[in-house]
Structure formats: structure tokens, C-alpha cells
Amino acid sequence: MSVLLEVKGLTMDFGGLRAVDSVGLEVRQGEIVALIGPNGAGKTTFFNCVTGIYTPTGGDVLVHPPGKKTRRINGLKPNVITTTGMARTFQNIRLFPNMTVLENVMIGRHCRTTTNIIGAVLRGKRTRAQERETIEKSYRLLEKVGLAELAGEFANNLPYGAQRRLEIARAMATDPFLLLLDEPAAGMNPQETHELDALIVRIRNEGNMSILLIEHDMKLVMNISDRIYVMEYGKEIAKGTPQEIRNNPKVIEAYLGEEVHA
Amino acid sequence: MDWAYFVELLCSGLVRGSIYALIALGYTMVYGIIQLINFAHGEIYMIGAFVALIVSGALTIYGFSGVSILVLAALIAAVYAAAYGITLERIAYRPLRGAPRLSPLISAIGASLFLQNYVLLAQTPDFLPFPALIPDFEFMEPIAHIVGSPELVILVVTTLTMIGLTVLIKHTKIGKAMRATQQDMIMARLTGVNVDRVISVTFVIGSVLAAIGGVLVGSYIGQINFYIGFMVGVKAFTAAVLGGIGNIPGAVIGALVLGLTEAFAAGYVSSAYEDVFAFGLLVLILIVRPAGILGKAVKQKV
């Protein structure tokens, strides 16, 4: 299996605080990889470095898009990184609240179409064809996440679980080979979480996408992950299969604390 | 009550209001996207008027006439203004994108002063006569004492422009990208929107609208100088705040309210007091609705 994302020695400092301390990580084609750790371990900071919101202080973030040249993406703008084929969702939902469900997904599609402002004003044949295609593809994505009937609704009127799924659909609209999900199950009830875990597996199997996720819901993580990385205080403390992680004493300590401190 | 007089004031108020709206849209769109009050926007309007003056002079020499001059002058003025708008953003605002909010504001005031003085030096400090580019239509003759042809053209052009803008923002790709950027800039970037280009396009649209306003007003009032952008800029900014800054329909409503207030104040009280009424209205509305007529109170993230 070819490696898609390769992070080597990633370090991020905020003033004197080292939020991420030379963390390495790999995601291979077709994998679901989880990044777990206690609150404040630096997981989201790690995501922010990989997706271009922060420029990392040190280390390398390399992407190997299937069939294309390897690129080092440290410090590139987020929209450029998105175009290389990585898309993400946020821990706290960040939809475009005053746009419809369909428009939210269409925004994601737009980085794959070529119309410019002149085309938009003239509305030639190609522009209209592209726009139709964008709408069709967006609908198909909404069907995939079960939101097609709500396409005309404003995003902020959706129930919580649906907003989360819409975020995933919007990220998928950018045609990524790797989807980064930041706590997709946060705030969901057990039923919604169960549906989500089925959805993530389905995206991997049908959508030809690999997935890297941050998650606190251990049941979901253990269920669907192929491999797990564990962070604590900005450092990577363990990696391995769900089975290995479950029995790793360091991980248990990180989560439950040492007895001396208890 | 003298109804003809009332209708005349109403029309003059709508004309003023729609001109303010053209310019207020530029303020409000830029503010909506990068939370910057572009104080140099009035100067773009002034430059639009100057370019139109020069172009129409040249075209007259080459034997063009009437409406063709108006259209060509407006087109060229729009292109020039767009170039100024983009350059302004590149030089004065983009380098300060991450800076505290006061810095680009000061930069905007600096840019405004620079452009004023540049035109003052390059052209003249005196008022220049602006040719009446809008012809008198025959079919307007019966009501010409109430609504003249220039007024009609201004109303029609501004209405069409605003419809065009609405369609652009509601239904096109760039319009969606603009709305997305306005609602969440970082997320827009993460969904692949080239935010820098969206900002440039916003400046282009604002500048084109301002230039159209400049041409129409120049031709309507009949004279321009380097300083005309200042007062119109302040008024349009007032209109944008009145309607709720950052809100596009709000800018149009605010501008019409402002224009009508001024016209009626000038007509029924005294034209010496029209500014008092305009700004008094601003103060009143901000006391009652601090976010403006259509503005929503912004929740500040802590």
C-alpha cells in the first residue's frame, strides 16, 4: 500500500510552548487512521499544521497524491493544500450558516471547476454545463450522507448530527484522497455515533478515500481504525493496531493517570 | 399640500439615495469580507469621474456623440477604477492582513489622502466642468419639470446594476465564494476557495460601482474636482452604517433612507441643514439600533 501522507518530526511552538513535539505519522492508501490522546495533547494543532492553518516550526509534511508528484506542503495556504487533495472538518462545526445545504457542498466543488468571473458573467455553454455538473455531484454527495431531502434548507437550521454529516459531505466535495476528521462524533448520541461509524467506513470503501481522524469516542476508534497514534503533551507516546493500543501501559497511564497522582 | 413638489423631492431623494447606494455597496462588501472600512473608496469614485471626463473630452474630439460617449466613458472609467481598486488592496491592505485592525484603517486614510493629492497635482485644484453626457429624452418632456432625463437614467442604471449584483452574489460561483468568505474565511480557504482572489474581486466590483456612480454624478451635477470623493464617501459610509455595515441589502436601504431624508430636509426646511438631518438620522438610528437597520448584533468571540 502506498503512503499518502507522511509527516516527519513535526514541531509547532507557540512562543515558549511546544504544542507539538516532533511527531511522525503516516497514512497509507485505503486506511482509517486515528489520532487519539487526552485533551490538550496537541491533536488539533497537529491537524492545523497539516492543513495549512499554522505553518509548523519544524519538520516535514509530505503528500504523495496517487499518480502525482510528491509535495512538501509546510506553510502552503490552506486552499492550495485543499487542492492537492486533503480536506478536513472541524471539532466545533464550521459550516457556512447562512447558505443552503446544497450551496455548502457546492462551495467545496468549486475548487475543481474552472469557470472564472468573466465566464460567470457571460454564462457560456461550458459554464452552464459545469454548474449543472457541480449541482449533480453535490446532490450525489448529499445522498451519500443522507441529506438530499434537506438540500434547500439553510445549514444552521439542521439538527446537530446532520450538520456534522454535512461538514463531511462538504469536505468530500473537494475530491480529496485523504479526509481529516476532527472529532466527528463529538456531541453525538450513541445512535448517531453508530451511524457515523458506518458512514466513515462506507466513505473509505466506496469513495476511495483514506481517513485520518481525531476522536475521543473509544468505541468508534477501536471499531473502525486500522492503526492508531497516541499523543500526550505534544509528544507521540504510542502507535499500533487497536489491539496493541488497548493493552499499551503507556496509553492506559496517559488516560487514567498514574496511581501516585490519583 | 403641493403634491408635485412632494414628488419632485421624492425623486430627487431617490436619485441621491441610489447614488449613495452604488458607493455604499463598495464599503459594505469590503467590510463584510475583511472587516475593513476602506476610506479610500470615495477617491475611487472621484477617479472614476475624472477618467470619464478625460475620456469624454477625447471622444468628443474624435467625433463621437451622445449616448455612445456616456457608455464608453463609463466603461473605461470602470476599468480604470477597478485597476485602482486592485492596486489599492495589494499595496495598502494586503500586507496588513494579519495586523491589528487599526493599522489597515490608518493605511486606508493614508491611501485616501494620497489619491486626493495625486489628482490635485496631476490635474488641478479647481472645479472642472463636466459635460452633460446624459441626453434629454423626448418622451420625458411632459414630466420634465418633475423628473428629468438624467434622473431617470440614474435610477434605471443603478437599479439594473443592483439587480446584476444580486444575481452575481446569489447565483454564481464567485458569488458563493464571496458569501462563504464573508461567513468564515478560514473555512472558505479549507474548502478550496482562493480567498485572496475573492478579496480582489470584491474590490473590483466595489470600484466599478463607484466609478459608475462617479460618471453619473459628474454628468448630473456638471462639475467635479479632486475633493468630491470625500463628502460622497462620508455620506455613503453613513448609509452603509445606517443599513447595517456588511449587509448588502442594508446598504441599499440605508442609502435610500439617507437620500430621502436629505431631499426632504432640503426641500421643506433648508438646504443648509440637509447634512444636519442626514447625520442626525445616523445618530438616532445608532441609538435605537446600534447594528443598523438590517444589521445583526455581532457576538464577539472571547
Contacts between the chains, C-beta under 8 A, distances in Angstrom:
chain1	res1	chain2	res2	distance
A	51	B	190	6.3
A	52	B	189	7.7
A	53	B	186	6.4
A	53	B	190	7.7
A	77	B	189	6.6
A	78	B	186	7.1
A	78	B	189	3.9
A	78	B	190	5.0
A	79	B	188	8.0
A	79	B	189	4.6
A	79	B	190	7.5
A	79	B	192	5.3
A	79	B	193	5.9
A	79	B	194	5.3
A	79	B	195	6.7
A	82	B	189	7.4
A	82	B	190	5.9
A	82	B	191	6.6
A	82	B	192	4.1
A	83	B	192	5.7
A	87	B	190	7.2
A	87	B	191	7.4
A	87	B	192	8.0
A	88	B	190	6.0
A	90	B	187	7.4
A	94	B	184	5.6
A	94	B	186	7.7
A	94	B	187	4.5
A	95	B	187	7.9
A	96	B	179	6.9
A	96	B	180	5.0
A	96	B	183	4.5
A	96	B	184	6.2
A	96	B	187	7.2
A	96	B	188	7.8
A	97	B	183	6.3
A	98	B	179	7.3
A	98	B	183	6.1
A	99	B	176	7.2
A	99	B	179	6.0
A	99	B	180	7.0
A	99	B	183	7.2
A	103	B	176	5.9
A	103	B	179	8.0
A	106	B	176	6.3
A	107	B	176	5.6
A	107	B	177	6.8
A	107	B	180	4.9
A	107	B	188	7.3
A	107	B	191	5.2
A	107	B	193	6.6
A	108	B	191	4.6
A	108	B	192	6.6
A	110	B	173	5.2
A	110	B	176	6.9
A	110	B	177	6.5
A	110	B	192	6.9
A	110	B	193	7.0
A	111	B	191	7.1
A	111	B	192	2.7
A	111	B	193	6.9
A	111	B	194	7.8
A	112	B	192	7.7
A	113	B	173	7.0
A	115	B	173	5.6
A	116	B	174	7.9
A	117	B	172	8.0
A	117	B	174	5.1
A	117	B	201	5.9
A	120	B	168	7.2
A	120	B	172	4.0
A	120	B	173	5.8
A	120	B	174	5.5
A	120	B	175	7.8
A	121	B	168	7.5
A	121	B	172	7.9
A	131	B	173	7.4
A	170	B	191	6.1
A	171	B	191	7.5
A	173	B	191	7.6
A	174	B	191	6.2
A	174	B	192	5.0
